[in-house]
Amino acid sequence: MLKIFKYITVALILGFGIQAQAQIELKNKVMDFMSYAPIESASVYVQNTTIGSISNKDGKFVLLVPKRHENDTLVISSIGYKSFKAPVNEFDNSMEIFLEEDVAELDEIVLVAVNRPKTGNDIVLRALKELPETLPDSSYLQKGFIRHKERNKREFKWLVESAITIYDQGYKEDKRSALKINADEVRKSYDLRDVDSLLTYTSYLKNTYRGRNLRPKDLKRDTIKTSSLVKAIKWNDTRVNGMESLFNGKLNLVRNSGGLNALFNDESVVRTHHFDLDTILVENERKLYKIRISEGREHIDLKTKGIFNGGFHPKGWIYIYWDNYAIKKVEYELVAASAAQKSRSKTLFDTHLNHKLVLSYMEYNDRMYLNYVYYETPKLVNVGSKKAEAKLSEEELKIARENRYYYTVQEIVFTEIVDDKELVSEELNNTWDPDIFAIKPYNKDFWKNYNVLLESEEEEQLILDLTQRSSLYKN
């Protein structure tokens, strides 16, 4: 009997196998009290639990809460606003949620407080030194949902939605512990990209057959099998947009800040970044520093293998709790700054913005866990023909350019944390596979009770269009 109970418990918590049957669906829209504008990325969670989600671009959210939490408190919060709280079983899905602004003053008392850093640089350095105390210090699992989309300026070309599990040993002093990722179930997978990128194929050949001095213009498209191009693009998908590169790489700014060449390494960060204290905000009655991120003395180089990924300046914001220096949120961009990177970015991608990243954290048991990730980067899939474009009218040229330039967006929301050592250890015994791009059968029962990131109205229409075209394409 004890053994049976143990397996049922594992299934309920980890979401593999038996799913919780009784669920309460909470859904609504979060808006600014004064402007009536939607509030994006507002935190929506059940207090004192690990169950939560966020609002989308339209301020809308949906959250499935197990019935056993019906007497617990739902909290909706956003930086700079007063929080909304209500019992789960009393929440009204028909009434929109309005949040009022809540801003603290950056006055002289704050600036001259005893034993506190006074500049943006000093506050960020203090926050980085406090990471062993503010990030999880033991192993845990996180369940989440990823929406991976590739599009041009007119339509979606590729969409993958998957349930994922992340294993993390916790923030270690030696800074070398890697994260493990598993793609649990696939919800949607549609791929209608044009398969003619000789640049990607050239990179694939150089990586596979080292030493070959190849250039795209030396290759003839009609001599290359489509299957070979597909293989090259799949290789590039994993290299550039695979979850392992995101979570174990430099763009996991906070978690991986301890590496010698990390972007937020506390010994070198002020060489490539400058931080200015802007103001003090409030979230859930707690003060936060709002700090501007701008360029430092040196360019940033991500040193991505096989890709010129350097010559950038950073810009953005970082939000740090006043009381314990825990990092709550990072809004981060890398913009082409060197002459070489400016030329490359404009020619290949028609933009100087190469990386756009948002990392948001939630507090649980006095530690900060990753709650939301947004990552956007341009990507070359269909380069088009400049000679053909030269013959087009101005309107035709505009449409051609909107079709030509692609970018990839990955959105991830984590909706549950598992820190029970026995459950974590048992899950690690399973086979782990991080490939979200592999096509898998749809499991209707699994998704019936799984929290996902709600699409925006624009995304919903684009996904519908993609789904219809994909069905026709497959037939």
Secondary structure, 3 states (H helix, E strand, C coil): CHHHHHHHHHHHHHCCCCCCCCEEEEEEEEEECCCCCECCCCEEEECCCCCEEECCCCCEEEEEEEHHHCCCEEEEECCCECCEEEEHHHCCCCCCEEECECEECCCHHHHCCCCCCCCHHHHHHHHHHCHHHHCCCCCEEEEEEEEEEEECCCCEEEEEEEEEEEEECCCCCCCCCCCEEEEEEEEEEEECCCCCCHHHHHHHHHHHCCCCCCCHHHCCHHHCCHHHHHHHHHHHHHHHHCHHHHHCCCCCCCCCCCCCCCCCCCCCHHHHEEEEEEEEEEECCEEEEEEEEEECCCCEECCCCCCCCEEEEEEEEEEEECCCCCEEEEEEEEEECCHHHHHHHHHHHCCCEEEEEEEEEEEECCEEEEEEEEEEEEECCCCCCHHHHCCCCHHHHHHHHHHHCEEEEEEEEEEEEECCHHHHHHHHCCCCCCCCCCCCCCCHHHHHCCCCCCCCHHHHHHHHHHHHHHHHHHC
